[in-house]
Amino acid sequence: GAFYAMPKVPDGWVEEIIDRGVVVVPGDAFGENGAGYARISYATDTDTLSEAIDIMTAATAAVE
């Protein structure tokens, strides 16, 4: 197994997340079937993960 999630994300989400300082990989980096998804690693400590989730929540609201 790996410490990744690959959720479906709204248009502009990957760019918004990266602009806010959280690094994710656009799904299309893994081929055309990955378009509209983002690969997120959760291999970090709980505090950092919690902070990233807060940022992702705010970014999601900004692009919807």
C-alpha positions as CSV (number, residue, x, y, z in Angstrom):
1,G,0.0,0.0,0.0
2,A,0.9,3.7,-0.2
3,F,0.0,6.8,1.7
4,Y,-2.0,8.5,-1.0
5,A,-5.6,9.5,-1.8
6,M,-6.8,10.4,-5.2
7,P,-10.1,12.2,-4.9
8,K,-12.1,13.8,-7.7
9,V,-11.7,17.6,-7.4
10,P,-13.4,20.7,-8.9
11,D,-11.8,22.6,-11.8
12,G,-9.1,25.0,-10.5
13,W,-8.7,23.1,-7.2
14,V,-5.2,21.9,-7.7
15,E,-3.9,25.3,-8.6
16,E,-5.7,26.9,-5.7
17,I,-4.2,24.4,-3.3
18,I,-0.7,24.8,-4.6
19,D,-1.1,28.6,-4.4
20,R,-2.0,28.2,-0.7
21,G,1.2,26.2,-0.1
22,V,-0.1,22.6,-0.1
23,V,1.6,20.4,-2.7
24,V,-0.6,18.0,-4.5
25,V,-0.1,16.3,-7.9
26,P,-2.7,16.8,-10.7
27,G,-4.3,13.5,-11.6
28,D,-3.6,14.0,-15.3
29,A,0.1,13.6,-14.5
30,F,-0.8,9.9,-14.3
31,G,-2.6,9.8,-17.7
32,E,-5.7,11.1,-19.3
33,N,-8.0,9.1,-17.0
34,G,-6.6,11.1,-14.0
35,A,-8.0,14.4,-15.3
36,G,-10.3,15.9,-12.7
37,Y,-8.5,14.2,-9.8
38,A,-5.6,15.1,-7.5
39,R,-3.1,12.8,-5.8
40,I,-2.6,13.7,-2.1
41,S,0.0,12.2,0.2
42,Y,-1.0,11.8,3.8
43,A,2.4,10.5,5.0
44,T,3.0,13.3,7.6
45,D,2.3,14.1,11.2
46,T,-1.2,14.8,12.4
47,D,-0.7,18.5,13.0
48,T,0.6,19.1,9.5
49,L,-2.2,17.0,8.1
50,S,-4.8,18.9,10.0
51,E,-3.4,22.2,8.8
52,A,-3.5,21.0,5.2
53,I,-7.1,19.8,5.5
54,D,-8.1,23.3,6.7
55,I,-6.4,24.8,3.7
56,M,-8.0,22.3,1.4
57,T,-11.4,23.0,2.9
58,A,-11.0,26.8,2.3
59,A,-9.7,26.3,-1.2
60,T,-12.6,24.0,-2.1
61,A,-15.0,26.7,-1.0
62,A,-13.1,29.3,-3.1
63,V,-13.4,27.3,-6.4
64,E,-17.0,26.0,-6.1
